[in-house]
Amino acid sequence: MYDAELMAVATGAAGTLVAAIATSGAERMRLKVAHFFRRATQDQQRAAAQAVDDTAARLTSPSPETQALAATAWAQLIAQYFAEHRDATSEVDELAVPAAPASKVWNQHNTASR
């Protein structure tokens, strides 16, 4: 089992990550997740990438229960990574900071004729 401090950090990061996937989308968060898990084994990296896709798929019809389940799964994945790479805890802020939402550009064209 993981120690309480490690689980607290992992749980906080997981909740923020799930919210970021919900608001920013899987594509934007995939790069952050890949960067964070860069020291992981290839299997762990694949599991993290798959978790991004799974989370995005679950959140297509978001509910508090769905978000809680996704956050729990991420907390376990992150805690396992922390257990093997303690130095990654200093980088968790980068993972937990939500990506800025994609900007929207609107073009309005007004024409008149008589």
DSSP file (Angstrom, degrees, kcal/mol; ACC not computed):
  #  RESIDUE AA STRUCTURE BP1 BP2  ACC     N-H-->O    O-->H-N    N-H-->O    O-->H-N    TCO  KAPPA ALPHA  PHI   PSI    X-CA   Y-CA   Z-CA
    1    1 A M              0   0    0      0, 0.0     2,-0.2     0, 0.0     0, 0.0   0.000 360.0 360.0 360.0 156.3    0.0    0.0    0.0
    2    2 A Y        -     0   0    0      1,-0.1    78,-0.1     2,-0.1    77,-0.0  -0.603 360.0-102.1 -92.3 151.2    1.1    3.6   -0.6
    3    3 A D     >  -     0   0    0     -2,-0.2     4,-2.3     1,-0.1     5,-0.2  -0.290  33.4-109.2 -71.5 162.1    1.8    6.0    2.2
    4    4 A A  H  > S+     0   0    0      1,-0.2     4,-2.3     2,-0.2     5,-0.2   0.862 115.5  51.0 -62.1 -40.5   -0.8    8.6    3.0
    5    5 A E  H  > S+     0   0    0      2,-0.2     4,-2.2     1,-0.2    -1,-0.2   0.929 110.9  48.3 -64.4 -44.6    1.1   11.6    1.7
    6    6 A L  H  > S+     0   0    0      1,-0.2     4,-2.5     2,-0.2    -2,-0.2   0.912 113.1  48.0 -61.9 -43.2    1.8    9.9   -1.6
    7    7 A M  H  X S+     0   0    0     -4,-2.3     4,-2.8     2,-0.2    -1,-0.2   0.859 108.9  54.1 -67.2 -35.0   -1.9    9.0   -2.0
    8    8 A A  H  X S+     0   0    0     -4,-2.3     4,-2.2    -5,-0.2    -2,-0.2   0.931 112.1  43.6 -64.4 -44.2   -3.0   12.5   -1.1
    9    9 A V  H  X S+     0   0    0     -4,-2.2     4,-2.5     2,-0.2     5,-0.2   0.929 116.0  48.0 -65.2 -45.0   -0.8   14.0   -3.8
   10   10 A A  H  X S+     0   0    0     -4,-2.5     4,-2.5     1,-0.2    -2,-0.2   0.894 111.8  49.9 -63.6 -40.6   -1.8   11.3   -6.3
   11   11 A T  H  X S+     0   0    0     -4,-2.8     4,-2.3     2,-0.2    -1,-0.2   0.913 111.6  47.9 -66.4 -42.7   -5.5   11.8   -5.5
   12   12 A G  H  X S+     0   0    0     -4,-2.2     4,-2.0    -5,-0.2    -2,-0.2   0.925 114.2  46.3 -62.7 -44.9   -5.3   15.5   -5.9
   13   13 A A  H  X S+     0   0    0     -4,-2.5     4,-2.6     1,-0.2    -2,-0.2   0.895 111.3  53.0 -64.2 -39.6   -3.5   15.2   -9.2
   14   14 A A  H  X S+     0   0    0     -4,-2.5     4,-2.6    -5,-0.2     5,-0.2   0.920 108.5  48.7 -64.1 -44.6   -5.9   12.6  -10.4
   15   15 A G  H  X S+     0   0    0     -4,-2.3     4,-2.0     1,-0.2    -1,-0.2   0.915 114.3  45.4 -61.7 -43.3   -9.0   14.7   -9.7
   16   16 A T  H  X S+     0   0    0     -4,-2.0     4,-2.3     2,-0.2    -1,-0.2   0.885 112.2  52.2 -67.4 -38.4   -7.5   17.7  -11.5
   17   17 A L  H  X S+     0   0    0     -4,-2.6     4,-2.5     2,-0.2    -2,-0.2   0.914 108.8  49.5 -64.8 -43.0   -6.4   15.5  -14.4
   18   18 A V  H  X S+     0   0    0     -4,-2.6     4,-2.2     1,-0.2    -1,-0.2   0.922 111.9  48.9 -62.2 -43.3   -9.8   14.0  -14.9
   19   19 A A  H  X S+     0   0    0     -4,-2.0     4,-2.2    -5,-0.2     5,-0.2   0.898 111.1  50.6 -62.6 -39.5  -11.3   17.5  -14.8
   20   20 A A  H  X>S+     0   0    0     -4,-2.3     4,-3.3     2,-0.2     5,-0.7   0.884 109.4  50.0 -67.2 -38.0   -8.7   18.7  -17.4
   21   21 A I  H  X5S+     0   0    0     -4,-2.5     4,-1.3     3,-0.2    -1,-0.2   0.903 111.5  50.2 -64.9 -39.2   -9.5   15.8  -19.7
   22   22 A A  H  <5S+     0   0    0     -4,-2.2    -2,-0.2    -5,-0.2    -1,-0.2   0.887 123.1  29.2 -65.6 -39.4  -13.2   16.6  -19.4
   23   23 A T  H  <5S+     0   0    0     -4,-2.2    -2,-0.2    -5,-0.1    -3,-0.2   0.856 132.1  30.7 -92.1 -37.6  -12.7   20.3  -20.2
   24   24 A S  H  <5S-     0   0    0     -4,-3.3     4,-0.4    -5,-0.2    -3,-0.2   0.670 106.0-123.1 -97.7 -18.8   -9.7   20.3  -22.5
   25   25 A G     X< -     0   0    0     -4,-1.3     4,-1.4    -5,-0.7     5,-0.2  -0.007  25.6 -79.6  93.1 159.6  -10.1   16.9  -24.1
   26   26 A A  H  > S+     0   0    0      1,-0.2     4,-2.3     2,-0.2    -1,-0.1   0.869 121.9  59.4 -65.1 -39.5   -7.9   13.9  -24.4
   27   27 A E  H  > S+     0   0    0      1,-0.2     4,-0.8     2,-0.2    -1,-0.2   0.917 107.4  45.3 -59.6 -44.5   -5.7   15.2  -27.2
   28   28 A R  H  > S+     0   0    0     -4,-0.4     4,-0.6     1,-0.2    -1,-0.2   0.864 118.3  42.7 -68.1 -35.5   -4.5   18.2  -25.2
   29   29 A M  H  X S+     0   0    0     -4,-1.4     4,-2.6     1,-0.2     5,-0.2   0.710  95.8  77.1 -86.0 -20.1   -3.8   16.1  -22.0
   30   30 A R  H  X S+     0   0    0     -4,-2.3     4,-2.6     1,-0.2    -1,-0.2   0.899  95.3  49.5 -57.2 -42.0   -2.2   13.2  -23.7
   31   31 A L  H  X S+     0   0    0     -4,-0.8     4,-2.3     2,-0.2    -1,-0.2   0.897 110.7  49.3 -65.8 -40.0    1.1   15.1  -24.2
   32   32 A K  H  X S+     0   0    0     -4,-0.6     4,-2.5     2,-0.2    -2,-0.2   0.920 113.0  47.3 -64.1 -42.9    1.1   16.2  -20.5
   33   33 A V  H  X S+     0   0    0     -4,-2.6     4,-2.5     2,-0.2    -2,-0.2   0.925 111.6  50.3 -64.9 -44.2    0.5   12.6  -19.4
   34   34 A A  H  < S+     0   0    0     -4,-2.6    -1,-0.2    -5,-0.2    -2,-0.2   0.903 112.0  48.2 -60.9 -41.0    3.2   11.2  -21.7
   35   35 A H  H >< S+     0   0    0     -4,-2.3     3,-1.2     1,-0.2    -1,-0.2   0.923 112.1  48.8 -65.8 -43.2    5.7   13.8  -20.4
   36   36 A F  H 3< S+     0   0    0     -4,-2.5     3,-0.5     1,-0.3    -2,-0.2   0.909 115.2  43.5 -63.3 -42.5    4.8   13.0  -16.8
   37   37 A F  T >< S+     0   0    0     -4,-2.5     3,-1.7     1,-0.2    -1,-0.3   0.118  77.7 118.6 -90.0  21.8    5.2    9.2  -17.3
   38   38 A R  T <  S+     0   0    0     -3,-1.2    -1,-0.2     1,-0.3    -2,-0.1   0.762  73.4  50.9 -64.1 -25.6    8.3    9.5  -19.3
   39   39 A R  T 3  S+     0   0    0     -3,-0.5    -1,-0.3    -4,-0.2    -2,-0.1   0.470  92.1 103.6 -89.1  -1.3   10.4    7.5  -16.8
   40   40 A A  S <  S-     0   0    0     -3,-1.7    41,-0.0     1,-0.1    -3,-0.0  -0.232  82.6 -93.1 -75.0 165.4    7.9    4.7  -16.7
   41   41 A T     >  -     0   0    0      1,-0.1     4,-2.6     4,-0.0     5,-0.2  -0.290  41.3-104.2 -68.6 165.4    8.3    1.4  -18.5
   42   42 A Q  H  > S+     0   0    0      1,-0.2     4,-2.5     2,-0.2     5,-0.2   0.881 123.7  53.2 -61.3 -37.2    6.8    1.0  -21.9
   43   43 A D  H  > S+     0   0    0      2,-0.2     4,-2.3     1,-0.2    -1,-0.2   0.914 110.2  47.0 -64.0 -41.7    3.9   -1.0  -20.5
   44   44 A Q  H  > S+     0   0    0      2,-0.2     4,-2.4     1,-0.2    -2,-0.2   0.888 111.3  51.5 -67.0 -38.3    3.2    1.8  -17.9
   45   45 A Q  H  X S+     0   0    0     -4,-2.6     4,-2.3     2,-0.2    -2,-0.2   0.911 111.1  47.8 -64.2 -41.4    3.4    4.4  -20.6
   46   46 A R  H  X S+     0   0    0     -4,-2.5     4,-2.7     2,-0.2    -2,-0.2   0.900 110.8  51.8 -64.3 -40.5    0.9    2.5  -22.7
   47   47 A A  H  X S+     0   0    0     -4,-2.3     4,-2.1     2,-0.2    -2,-0.2   0.898 110.4  48.6 -63.6 -40.0   -1.4    2.1  -19.7
   48   48 A A  H  X S+     0   0    0     -4,-2.4     4,-1.7     2,-0.2    -2,-0.2   0.916 112.2  48.0 -66.4 -43.0   -1.3    5.8  -19.1
   49   49 A A  H  X S+     0   0    0     -4,-2.3     4,-1.7     1,-0.2    -2,-0.2   0.907 113.1  48.2 -63.5 -41.3   -2.1    6.6  -22.7
   50   50 A Q  H  X S+     0   0    0     -4,-2.7     4,-3.0     1,-0.2    -1,-0.2   0.867 106.9  57.1 -66.3 -35.6   -4.9    4.1  -22.7
   51   51 A A  H  X S+     0   0    0     -4,-2.1     4,-2.7     2,-0.2    -1,-0.2   0.862 103.3  53.8 -64.5 -35.2   -6.2    5.6  -19.4
   52   52 A V  H  X S+     0   0    0     -4,-1.7     4,-2.4     2,-0.2    -1,-0.2   0.952 112.7  43.3 -61.3 -48.6   -6.4    9.0  -21.1
   53   53 A D  H  X S+     0   0    0     -4,-1.7     4,-2.4     2,-0.2    -2,-0.2   0.912 114.7  49.6 -63.8 -43.1   -8.6    7.5  -23.9
   54   54 A D  H  X S+     0   0    0     -4,-3.0     4,-2.5     2,-0.2    -1,-0.2   0.907 111.6  49.0 -62.8 -42.0  -10.7    5.5  -21.4
   55   55 A T  H  X S+     0   0    0     -4,-2.7     4,-2.0     2,-0.2    -2,-0.2   0.931 111.0  49.3 -63.7 -45.4  -11.2    8.6  -19.2
   56   56 A A  H  < S+     0   0    0     -4,-2.4    -1,-0.2     1,-0.2    -2,-0.2   0.902 111.7  49.7 -60.8 -40.9  -12.3   10.7  -22.2
   57   57 A A  H >< S+     0   0    0     -4,-2.4     3,-1.2     1,-0.2     4,-0.3   0.910 111.1  48.9 -65.3 -42.0  -14.7    7.9  -23.4
   58   58 A R  H >< S+     0   0    0     -4,-2.5     3,-0.9     1,-0.2    -1,-0.2   0.845 106.8  57.1 -64.4 -33.0  -16.2    7.6  -19.9
   59   59 A L  T 3< S+     0   0    0     -4,-2.0    -1,-0.2     1,-0.2    -2,-0.2   0.397  75.0  94.8 -84.6   5.3  -16.7   11.4  -19.7
   60   60 A T  T <  S+     0   0    0     -3,-1.2    -1,-0.2     1,-0.3    -2,-0.1   0.830 104.0  25.9 -64.4 -28.4  -18.8   11.6  -22.8
   61   61 A S  S <  S-     0   0    0     -3,-0.9    -1,-0.3    -4,-0.3     5,-0.1  -0.656  99.0-160.6-127.8  76.4  -21.7   11.4  -20.5
   62   62 A P        +     0   0    0      0, 0.0    -3,-0.1     0, 0.0     3,-0.0  -0.245  19.7 163.3 -67.4 142.2  -20.2   12.8  -17.3
   63   63 A S     >  -     0   0    0      1,-0.1     4,-2.5     0, 0.0     5,-0.3  -0.946  52.0-104.6-143.6 161.3  -21.8   12.2  -13.9
   64   64 A P  H  > S+     0   0    0      0, 0.0     4,-2.2     0, 0.0     5,-0.1   0.879 122.8  51.2 -57.0 -36.2  -20.3   12.6  -10.5
   65   65 A E  H  > S+     0   0    0      2,-0.2     4,-2.5     1,-0.2     5,-0.2   0.913 109.4  49.5 -67.5 -41.8  -19.9    8.8  -10.2
   66   66 A T  H  > S+     0   0    0      1,-0.2     4,-2.3     2,-0.2    -1,-0.2   0.923 112.7  47.0 -62.9 -45.2  -18.1    8.6  -13.5
   67   67 A Q  H  X S+     0   0    0     -4,-2.5     4,-2.5     1,-0.2    -1,-0.2   0.892 111.8  51.2 -64.8 -39.1  -15.7   11.3  -12.6
   68   68 A A  H  X S+     0   0    0     -4,-2.2     4,-2.2    -5,-0.3    -2,-0.2   0.912 110.8  48.0 -65.2 -42.4  -15.1    9.7   -9.2
   69   69 A L  H  X S+     0   0    0     -4,-2.5     4,-2.2     2,-0.2    -2,-0.2   0.915 113.2  47.9 -63.8 -42.5  -14.4    6.3  -10.8
   70   70 A A  H  X S+     0   0    0     -4,-2.3     4,-2.4     1,-0.2    -2,-0.2   0.910 111.7  50.0 -64.7 -41.8  -12.0    7.9  -13.3
   71   71 A A  H  X S+     0   0    0     -4,-2.5     4,-2.5     1,-0.2    -1,-0.2   0.881 109.6  51.5 -64.9 -37.8  -10.2    9.9  -10.6
   72   72 A T  H  X S+     0   0    0     -4,-2.2     4,-2.0     2,-0.2    -1,-0.2   0.921 110.0  48.7 -64.6 -43.6   -9.8    6.7   -8.5
   73   73 A A  H  X S+     0   0    0     -4,-2.2     4,-2.0     1,-0.2    -2,-0.2   0.919 113.7  46.8 -62.5 -43.1   -8.3    4.8  -11.4
   74   74 A W  H  X S+     0   0    0     -4,-2.4     4,-3.1     1,-0.2     5,-0.3   0.891 107.9  56.4 -66.2 -39.0   -5.9    7.7  -12.1
   75   75 A A  H  X S+     0   0    0     -4,-2.5     4,-2.7     1,-0.2    -1,-0.2   0.911 109.1  46.6 -59.6 -42.1   -5.0    8.0   -8.4
   76   76 A Q  H  X S+     0   0    0     -4,-2.0     4,-2.3     2,-0.2    -1,-0.2   0.922 113.5  48.2 -65.5 -43.7   -3.9    4.4   -8.4
   77   77 A L  H  X S+     0   0    0     -4,-2.0     4,-1.8     2,-0.2    -2,-0.2   0.922 115.6  44.0 -62.6 -45.2   -1.9    4.8  -11.6
   78   78 A I  H  X S+     0   0    0     -4,-3.1     4,-2.8     2,-0.2    -2,-0.2   0.906 112.7  51.8 -68.0 -42.0   -0.2    7.9  -10.4
   79   79 A A  H  X S+     0   0    0     -4,-2.7     4,-2.3    -5,-0.3    -2,-0.2   0.895 108.8  51.0 -62.9 -39.9    0.5    6.5   -6.9
   80   80 A Q  H  X S+     0   0    0     -4,-2.3     4,-1.2     2,-0.2    -1,-0.2   0.916 111.4  48.2 -62.2 -42.4    2.1    3.4   -8.5
   81   81 A Y  H  X S+     0   0    0     -4,-1.8     4,-2.1     1,-0.2     3,-0.4   0.919 110.7  51.0 -64.0 -44.0    4.3    5.6  -10.6
   82   82 A F  H  < S+     0   0    0     -4,-2.8    -1,-0.2     1,-0.2    -2,-0.2   0.883 104.1  58.4 -60.2 -38.8    5.3    7.7   -7.6
   83   83 A A  H  < S+     0   0    0     -4,-2.3     3,-0.3     1,-0.2    -1,-0.2   0.847 115.8  35.0 -61.1 -33.1    6.2    4.5   -5.6
   84   84 A E  H  < S+     0   0    0     -4,-1.2     2,-0.3    -3,-0.4    -1,-0.2   0.714 129.3  34.3 -92.0 -23.5    8.7    3.7   -8.3
   85   85 A H    ><  +     0   0    0     -4,-2.1     3,-2.3    -5,-0.2     4,-0.3  -0.647  62.6 171.5-134.3  74.3    9.8    7.2   -9.2
   86   86 A R  G >  S+     0   0    0     -3,-0.3     3,-1.6     1,-0.3     4,-0.3   0.810  76.9  65.3 -56.6 -32.0    9.7    9.3   -6.0
   87   87 A D  G >  S+     0   0    0      1,-0.3     3,-1.0     2,-0.2    -1,-0.3   0.680  86.3  73.0 -67.0 -15.3   11.4   12.2   -7.7
   88   88 A A  G X> S+     0   0    0     -3,-2.3     3,-1.5     1,-0.2     4,-0.5   0.685  76.3  78.5 -72.3 -17.0    8.3   12.6  -10.0
   89   89 A T  G X4 S+     0   0    0     -3,-1.6     3,-0.7    -4,-0.3     4,-0.3   0.815  87.8  58.0 -62.5 -27.1    6.3   14.0   -7.0
   90   90 A S  G <4 S+     0   0    0     -3,-1.0    -1,-0.3    -4,-0.3     3,-0.3   0.695 107.2  48.5 -73.6 -16.9    8.1   17.3   -7.7
   91   91 A E  G X> S+     0   0    0     -3,-1.5     3,-1.2    -4,-0.2     4,-1.0   0.449  80.6  96.5 -99.2  -2.6    6.7   17.3  -11.2
   92   92 A V  H <X S+     0   0    0     -3,-0.7     4,-2.8    -4,-0.5     5,-0.2   0.793  72.9  67.5 -63.2 -26.8    3.1   16.5  -10.3
   93   93 A D  H 3> S+     0   0    0     -4,-0.3     4,-1.4    -3,-0.3    -1,-0.3   0.879  97.4  53.8 -59.9 -36.5    2.2   20.2  -10.4
   94   94 A E  H <4 S+     0   0    0     -3,-1.2    -1,-0.2     1,-0.2    -2,-0.2   0.883 113.2  42.7 -64.3 -38.0    2.8   20.2  -14.2
   95   95 A L  H  < S+     0   0    0     -4,-1.0    -2,-0.2     1,-0.2    -1,-0.2   0.881 114.5  50.0 -73.9 -38.7    0.4   17.3  -14.6
   96   96 A A  H  < S+     0   0    0     -4,-2.8    -2,-0.2     2,-0.1    -1,-0.2   0.648  85.7  95.6 -80.6 -15.0   -2.2   18.6  -12.2
   97   97 A V  S  < S-     0   0    0     -4,-1.4     3,-0.1    -5,-0.2   -84,-0.0  -0.654  82.2-122.5 -77.5 120.1   -2.4   22.1  -13.8
   98   98 A P        -     0   0    0      0, 0.0     2,-0.1     0, 0.0    -2,-0.1  -0.291  26.0-108.0 -63.0 146.1   -5.3   22.0  -16.2
   99   99 A A        -     0   0    0      1,-0.1     3,-0.1    -3,-0.0   -70,-0.1  -0.448  40.5 -99.1 -69.4 145.1   -4.5   22.8  -19.8
  100  100 A A        -     0   0    0     -2,-0.1    -1,-0.1     1,-0.1     3,-0.1  -0.417  47.4-102.3 -63.3 137.7   -5.8   26.2  -20.9
  101  101 A P        -     0   0    0      0, 0.0    -1,-0.1     0, 0.0   -77,-0.1  -0.295  44.0 -93.6 -62.3 148.1   -9.1   25.7  -22.8
  102  102 A A        -     0   0    0      1,-0.1     2,-0.2   -78,-0.1    -3,-0.0  -0.362  44.9-118.7 -60.9 135.4   -8.8   25.9  -26.5
  103  103 A S        -     0   0    0     -3,-0.1     2,-0.5    -2,-0.1    -1,-0.1  -0.474  21.0-140.8 -78.1 149.7   -9.5   29.4  -27.7
  104  104 A K        -     0   0    0     -2,-0.2     2,-0.5     2,-0.0    -1,-0.0  -0.925   9.3-158.7-112.4 134.9  -12.3   30.0  -30.0
  105  105 A V        -     0   0    0     -2,-0.5     2,-0.5     2,-0.0    -2,-0.0  -0.954   7.0-165.1-114.2 125.9  -12.1   32.5  -32.8
  106  106 A W        -     0   0    0     -2,-0.5     2,-0.5     2,-0.0    -2,-0.0  -0.925   3.1-161.9-112.1 133.8  -15.3   33.9  -34.3
  107  107 A N        -     0   0    0     -2,-0.5     2,-0.5     2,-0.0    -2,-0.0  -0.965   6.8-168.3-113.7 126.3  -15.4   35.7  -37.5
  108  108 A Q        -     0   0    0     -2,-0.5     2,-0.5     2,-0.0    -2,-0.0  -0.961   2.8-171.3-117.5 130.3  -18.4   37.8  -38.2
  109  109 A H        -     0   0    0     -2,-0.5     2,-0.5     2,-0.0    -2,-0.0  -0.979   2.7-168.5-121.9 121.5  -19.1   39.2  -41.7
  110  110 A N        +     0   0    0     -2,-0.5     2,-0.4     2,-0.0    -2,-0.0  -0.931  10.0 174.1-110.7 129.3  -21.8   41.7  -42.1
  111  111 A T        -     0   0    0     -2,-0.5     2,-0.4     2,-0.0    -2,-0.0  -0.964   9.2-166.2-130.5 150.3  -23.0   42.6  -45.6
  112  112 A A        -     0   0    0     -2,-0.4     2,-0.3     0, 0.0    -2,-0.0  -0.981   5.1-178.2-134.5 147.8  -25.8   44.8  -46.7
  113  113 A S              0   0    0     -2,-0.4    -2,-0.0     1,-0.1     0, 0.0  -0.992 360.0 360.0-143.6 152.6  -27.5   45.2  -50.0
  114  114 A R              0   0    0     -2,-0.3    -1,-0.1     0, 0.0     0, 0.0   0.328 360.0 360.0-127.6 360.0  -30.3   47.4  -51.3
